[in-house]
């Protein structure tokens, strides 16, 4: 019972009794201890924190007040323990991560995978540099996937920075989006080469560590080692030129940024990437190619968070979601947040053998609620696809076939026949046809 446990917390967390009679905890940003601060990066002990997976598995408790003015009691001991924990990222967790990568051909969810190994995403540059040095053990596809992730997230930062700088957003944003994608994907010319070497490379250096940090290194030492590590990892001619890799980069950037392009443009890219990306056109994309910038909403899945802390059994996580579902239904009635909780519950049940019927019922309940709320057909199709994957997992191929066909029709009706998200539906439908011995349809 958590109520009977004494938590180890930091000094400036606050507890309040609200006017509504409920208790609130605020200022929880520093709930996890910092990693060893980097000299010259102001206030980084406030936001460059250790992963919960590492904190949980560390041999001693770690103080969240380490390296802060609040942490004056037992300061030397607490700071030393954080330094040792940070060193374990380089000495233990990253080597373990790389060993696991050696047996993989692709990483399904790269961020979740990195985090599950107790490694912060800001160490991805160092991971990539080490992977490049293990060329005999790590497949080229894995190396390229790591590089694409690094570039895509830096590109996202640059694109959003450019969008924030414009005055008339509704009028000008499509031009900004097309211009940024041109700089990223067009043939090497003076302007794009300069952008890759100066702007993109600078943002990558700001977002990712490419060297092993150590306590009390000088500002000059940190800058020197970061530059050397970055140059070693990327190499001199690091601008991506291969058309198939450009296609992967384009797909990932669209996913991360929410950029949506005209179906005709998507068709041209997917049918013949070589022809499209080798085009001598000065600009591959124009304003009219951009349809919209789709909002990328983030919903916290408490089961993943609790799993990272190893504080929760499946039963406790289910209890949390059921309580959340009751609270939301009581206070919100028929609401999108209720549908989201139903989906999370269904995903939890889908992971547990013998609970597939519970998962199915929750997916169906979420679908019906979304229809009643007049949600986007694409949002409904997403839940239907999740249910179809559940059927595939438990060898219910006829149900999966029917559902995937419906998902396909939904998406084609809303977006047309030429956009990237259809590829996964076709792939899953093909797998289903194979299981049903419908080989012609599968092909």
SULZIGI-V641941 format. One record per backbone hydrogen bond with DSSP energy under -0.5 kcal/mol. NH is the residue of the N-H (numbers start at 1). CO is the residue of the C=O. Records with the same first field share a line. If there is no record, write none. Layout:
NH = CO / CO
//
This chain:
4 = 1
5 = 2
7 = 5
9 = 7
13 = 10
14 = 26
16 = 24
18 = 16 / 22
21 = 18
24 = 16
26 = 14
31 = 28
35 = 48
39 = 37
41 = 38
42 = 40
44 = 41
46 = 43
47 = 44
48 = 44
49 = 47
50 = 33
55 = 51
56 = 52
57 = 53
58 = 54
66 = 63
68 = 65
71 = 65 / 68
72 = 70
75 = 72
78 = 74
79 = 75
80 = 76
81 = 77
82 = 78
83 = 79
84 = 80
85 = 81
86 = 82
87 = 83
88 = 84
89 = 85 / 86
90 = 86
91 = 87
92 = 88
93 = 88
94 = 89
96 = 92
97 = 93
98 = 94
99 = 95
100 = 96
101 = 97
102 = 98
103 = 100
104 = 101
108 = 106
113 = 109
114 = 110
115 = 111
116 = 112
117 = 113 / 114
118 = 115
119 = 114
123 = 120
124 = 121
126 = 209
127 = 123
128 = 124
129 = 125
130 = 126
131 = 127
132 = 128
133 = 129
134 = 131
135 = 132
137 = 134
138 = 134
139 = 137
142 = 139
143 = 139
144 = 140
145 = 141
146 = 142
147 = 143
148 = 144
149 = 145
150 = 146
151 = 147
152 = 148
153 = 149
154 = 150
155 = 151
156 = 152
157 = 153
158 = 154
159 = 155
160 = 156
161 = 157
162 = 158
163 = 159
164 = 160
165 = 161
166 = 162 / 163
169 = 167
172 = 168
173 = 169
175 = 172
176 = 172
177 = 173
178 = 174
179 = 175
180 = 176
181 = 177
182 = 178
183 = 179
184 = 180
185 = 181
186 = 182
193 = 189
194 = 190
195 = 191
196 = 192
197 = 193
198 = 194
199 = 194
200 = 195
201 = 196
202 = 198
203 = 199
204 = 200
205 = 201
206 = 202
207 = 203
208 = 204
209 = 122
213 = 211
217 = 214
222 = 218
223 = 219
224 = 220
225 = 221
226 = 222
227 = 223
228 = 224
229 = 225
230 = 226
231 = 227
232 = 228
233 = 229
234 = 230
235 = 231
238 = 236
246 = 242
247 = 243
248 = 244
249 = 245
250 = 246
251 = 247
252 = 248
253 = 249
254 = 250
255 = 251
256 = 252
257 = 253
258 = 254
260 = 292
262 = 289
265 = 262
266 = 262
267 = 263
268 = 264
269 = 265
270 = 266
271 = 267
272 = 268
276 = 272
277 = 273
278 = 274
279 = 276
289 = 286
290 = 286 / 287
291 = 260 / 289
292 = 260
294 = 258 / 292
297 = 295
302 = 300
304 = 301
305 = 301
306 = 302
307 = 303
308 = 304
309 = 305
310 = 306
311 = 306
312 = 306
317 = 313
318 = 314
319 = 315
320 = 316
321 = 317
322 = 318
323 = 319
324 = 320
325 = 321
326 = 322
327 = 323
328 = 324
329 = 325
330 = 326
331 = 327
332 = 328
333 = 328 / 329
335 = 333
338 = 335
339 = 335
340 = 336
341 = 337
342 = 338
343 = 339
344 = 340
345 = 341
346 = 342
347 = 343
348 = 344
349 = 345
350 = 346
351 = 347 / 348
352 = 349
353 = 351
355 = 352
359 = 355
360 = 356
361 = 357
362 = 358
363 = 359
364 = 360
365 = 361
366 = 362
367 = 363
368 = 364
369 = 365
370 = 366
371 = 367
372 = 368
373 = 369
374 = 371
375 = 370
379 = 376
380 = 376
381 = 377
382 = 378
383 = 379
384 = 380
385 = 381
386 = 382
387 = 383
388 = 384
389 = 385
390 = 386
391 = 387
392 = 388
393 = 389
394 = 390
395 = 392
396 = 391
397 = 395
400 = 396
401 = 397
402 = 398
403 = 399
404 = 400
405 = 401
406 = 402
407 = 403
408 = 404
409 = 405
410 = 406
411 = 407
412 = 408
413 = 409
414 = 410
415 = 411
416 = 412
422 = 419
423 = 420
424 = 421
425 = 421
426 = 422
427 = 423
428 = 424
429 = 425
430 = 426
431 = 427
432 = 428
433 = 429
434 = 430
435 = 431
436 = 432
437 = 434
438 = 433
439 = 437
442 = 438
443 = 439
//
